[in-house]
Amino acid sequence: MQSQYCALLSMVFMMIFIAIFDGIHQRKKHYRQSWALTLLSQQDLDRLMMIMSACQEE
């Protein structure tokens, strides 16, 4: 009976850890993207968008 509770607590702990890790990762990703956009001019952004669209067409 005890091992079932330990397994349940382990699963809950892993799910919480993944949720926290994912939230931190998403915030850092958003911060990096917004930081990069402020460093680039509109012309640079247009060039990047053209490159990205060309890569997706292939």
CYANA upper distance limits for C-alpha pairs under 8 A (distance plus 0.5 A):
  1 MET  CA      5 TYR  CA      7.44
  2 GLN  CA      6 CYS  CA      6.82
  3 SER  CA      7 ALA  CA      6.57
  4 GLN  CA      8 LEU  CA      6.65
  5 TYR  CA      9 LEU  CA      6.58
  6 CYS  CA     10 SER  CA      6.50
  7 ALA  CA     11 MET  CA      6.72
  8 LEU  CA     12 VAL  CA      6.78
  9 LEU  CA     13 PHE  CA      6.54
 10 SER  CA     14 MET  CA      6.67
 11 MET  CA     15 MET  CA      6.69
 12 VAL  CA     16 ILE  CA      6.73
 13 PHE  CA     17 PHE  CA      6.62
 14 MET  CA     18 ILE  CA      6.65
 15 MET  CA     19 ALA  CA      6.69
 16 ILE  CA     20 ILE  CA      6.68
 17 PHE  CA     21 PHE  CA      6.52
 18 ILE  CA     22 ASP  CA      6.42
 19 ALA  CA     23 GLY  CA      6.67
 20 ILE  CA     24 ILE  CA      6.76
 21 PHE  CA     25 HIS  CA      6.61
 22 ASP  CA     26 GLN  CA      6.59
 23 GLY  CA     27 ARG  CA      6.78
 24 ILE  CA     28 LYS  CA      6.75
 25 HIS  CA     29 LYS  CA      6.61
 26 GLN  CA     30 HIS  CA      6.63
 27 ARG  CA     31 TYR  CA      6.61
 28 LYS  CA     32 ARG  CA      6.62
 29 LYS  CA     33 GLN  CA      6.71
 30 HIS  CA     34 SER  CA      6.66
 31 TYR  CA     35 TRP  CA      6.46
 32 ARG  CA     36 ALA  CA      6.59
 33 GLN  CA     37 LEU  CA      6.75
 34 SER  CA     38 THR  CA      6.94
 35 TRP  CA     39 LEU  CA      7.21
 36 ALA  CA     40 LEU  CA      7.08
 37 LEU  CA     41 SER  CA      8.44
 37 LEU  CA     45 LEU  CA      8.23
 40 LEU  CA     44 ASP  CA      6.31
 40 LEU  CA     45 LEU  CA      6.94
 41 SER  CA     45 LEU  CA      6.82
 42 GLN  CA     46 ASP  CA      6.66
 43 GLN  CA     47 ARG  CA      6.80
 44 ASP  CA     48 LEU  CA      6.74
 45 LEU  CA     49 MET  CA      6.65
 46 ASP  CA     50 MET  CA      6.73
 47 ARG  CA     51 ILE  CA      6.77
 48 LEU  CA     52 MET  CA      6.60
 49 MET  CA     53 SER  CA      6.59
 50 MET  CA     54 ALA  CA      6.63
 51 ILE  CA     55 CYS  CA      6.70
 52 MET  CA     56 GLN  CA      6.81
 53 SER  CA     57 GLU  CA      6.83
 54 ALA  CA     58 GLU  CA      7.43
